[in-house]
Amino acid sequence: MERPIEERLNAAMEEPRDFSMREISEISRDAMEEIDRLKGLLNAHGINPMSEYICKCGLRRSVPAGTPPF
């Protein structure tokens, strides 16, 4: 069974090496799937992840001045 994306990314940071294009594509695909999963969870709880700012503590906040629109 393949390791979770978090473990693979952590291992990549601890063990610097050259990645093949295939490995980069797989990690990118897995990361996009995880982002989509998290967006789905936010949407399920009535939070629009494309227009609301969620601080790292998990609370909705006003967007801080000077924050890029993404």
C-alpha positions as CSV (number, residue, x, y, z in Angstrom):
1,M,0.0,0.0,0.0
2,E,1.2,3.5,-0.9
3,R,2.2,5.8,1.9
4,P,-0.1,8.8,2.6
5,I,0.8,12.1,0.9
6,E,1.9,13.7,4.2
7,E,4.5,11.0,4.8
8,R,5.8,11.1,1.3
9,L,6.2,14.9,1.4
10,N,7.9,14.8,4.8
11,A,10.2,12.1,3.6
12,A,11.0,14.2,0.5
13,M,12.0,17.2,2.7
14,E,14.2,15.1,5.0
15,E,15.9,13.2,2.2
16,P,16.8,15.7,-0.5
17,R,17.2,14.0,-3.9
18,D,16.2,14.4,-7.5
19,F,12.6,13.3,-8.3
20,S,11.6,11.8,-11.5
21,M,8.8,13.5,-13.5
22,R,6.6,10.5,-12.7
23,E,7.1,11.0,-9.0
24,I,6.4,14.7,-9.2
25,S,3.3,14.1,-11.2
26,E,2.1,11.5,-8.6
27,I,2.7,13.8,-5.7
28,S,1.1,16.7,-7.4
29,R,-2.0,14.6,-8.3
30,D,-2.2,13.3,-4.7
31,A,-1.9,16.8,-3.4
32,M,-4.7,18.1,-5.7
33,E,-7.0,15.2,-4.5
34,E,-6.3,16.1,-0.9
35,I,-7.1,19.8,-1.6
36,D,-10.4,18.8,-3.3
37,R,-11.2,16.6,-0.4
38,L,-10.6,19.5,2.1
39,K,-12.7,21.9,-0.1
40,G,-15.5,19.3,0.0
41,L,-15.4,19.2,3.8
42,L,-15.5,23.0,4.0
43,N,-18.4,23.1,1.5
44,A,-20.3,20.4,3.5
45,H,-20.1,22.7,6.6
46,G,-21.4,25.8,4.7
47,I,-18.0,27.4,4.2
48,N,-17.0,28.5,0.7
49,P,-13.3,27.9,0.5
50,M,-13.0,30.1,-2.6
51,S,-14.3,33.3,-1.0
52,E,-13.9,33.0,2.8
53,Y,-10.8,33.4,4.8
54,I,-10.1,30.7,7.4
55,C,-7.3,31.5,9.8
56,K,-4.9,28.7,10.8
57,C,-6.7,28.3,14.1
58,G,-9.8,27.2,12.0
59,L,-12.0,30.2,12.6
60,R,-13.6,32.4,10.0
61,R,-12.0,35.9,10.0
62,S,-12.1,39.0,7.9
63,V,-9.4,38.9,5.3
64,P,-6.3,40.8,6.6
65,A,-5.3,43.9,4.6
66,G,-2.8,43.2,1.9
67,T,-3.6,39.5,1.7
68,P,-3.4,38.2,-1.9
69,P,-6.8,37.1,-3.3
70,F,-5.9,33.4,-3.4
